[in-house]
Amino acid sequence: MSIEVNGKNIETDEEDYLLNLEDRNDQVCTALIKQHEADGHKPVNEIACGLIDYFRAYYLENQVHPSMLKLAGLPKPVNEVQS
């Protein structure tokens, strides 16, 4: 699958995730959001855009997505705390 942005074909998977992370820019993000909304999903608001940016920055720095505990700011469960 793919989307067209500024005359360039941007490859995506079957769930519209970018296949090449280097293709990401503001125009591509806007096109993906428009496609998402055109597919019948709820509009993407500022909070959602902020979360997308947070997830991307966290992944680029850590090469893993943050856990729900990290997102909620909760301490690790006792069985996960190392002494």
C-alpha positions in Angstrom: 0.0 0.0 0.0 1.0 3.6 -0.3 0.0 7.2 -0.1 1.0 10.0 -2.4 2.5 13.2 -0.8 3.8 16.1 -3.0 4.0 13.8 -6.0 6.0 11.1 -4.1 4.7 7.6 -3.4 5.2 6.8 0.3 5.0 3.1 1.1 2.9 1.9 3.9 1.9 -1.5 5.3 -1.7 -2.9 5.4 -2.4 -0.8 8.5 -1.0 2.4 7.0 2.2 2.4 9.0 5.2 3.8 7.2 7.6 1.1 5.9 10.5 3.6 5.8 10.8 5.8 8.9 12.9 8.2 6.9 9.8 9.1 4.9 8.2 10.8 8.0 7.8 14.6 7.8 4.9 17.0 8.6 3.3 16.6 5.1 3.4 12.8 5.3 1.9 13.0 8.9 -0.9 15.3 7.6 -1.6 12.9 4.7 -1.8 9.9 7.1 -4.1 11.7 9.4 -6.4 12.7 6.6 -6.4 9.1 5.3 -7.1 7.9 8.9 -10.1 10.3 9.2 -11.3 9.5 5.7 -11.4 5.8 6.7 -14.1 6.7 9.2 -11.9 7.1 12.3 -12.4 9.9 14.8 -10.5 13.1 14.0 -7.0 13.4 15.4 -6.7 16.2 17.9 -3.7 18.1 19.4 -3.4 15.7 22.3 -3.2 12.7 19.9 -0.6 14.5 17.8 1.4 15.2 21.0 1.2 11.5 21.9 2.4 10.5 18.4 5.4 12.9 18.7 6.1 11.5 22.3 6.0 7.9 21.1 8.3 8.7 18.1 10.9 10.6 20.2 10.9 7.9 22.9 11.3 5.1 20.3 14.2 7.0 18.5 16.0 7.4 21.8 15.3 4.0 23.3 14.6 1.7 20.3 11.5 0.4 22.2 8.0 1.9 22.9 7.3 3.1 26.4 5.4 0.8 28.7 2.0 1.7 30.1 3.6 2.1 33.5 6.0 4.7 32.0 3.1 6.5 30.3 1.0 6.6 33.4 4.0 7.7 35.5 3.5 4.7 37.9 6.3 2.9 39.7 7.2 -0.6 38.6 5.3 -3.4 40.3 7.1 -4.9 43.3 7.9 -8.1 41.4 9.6 -6.1 38.6 11.8 -4.0 40.9 15.4 -5.2 41.0 17.4 -4.9 44.2 
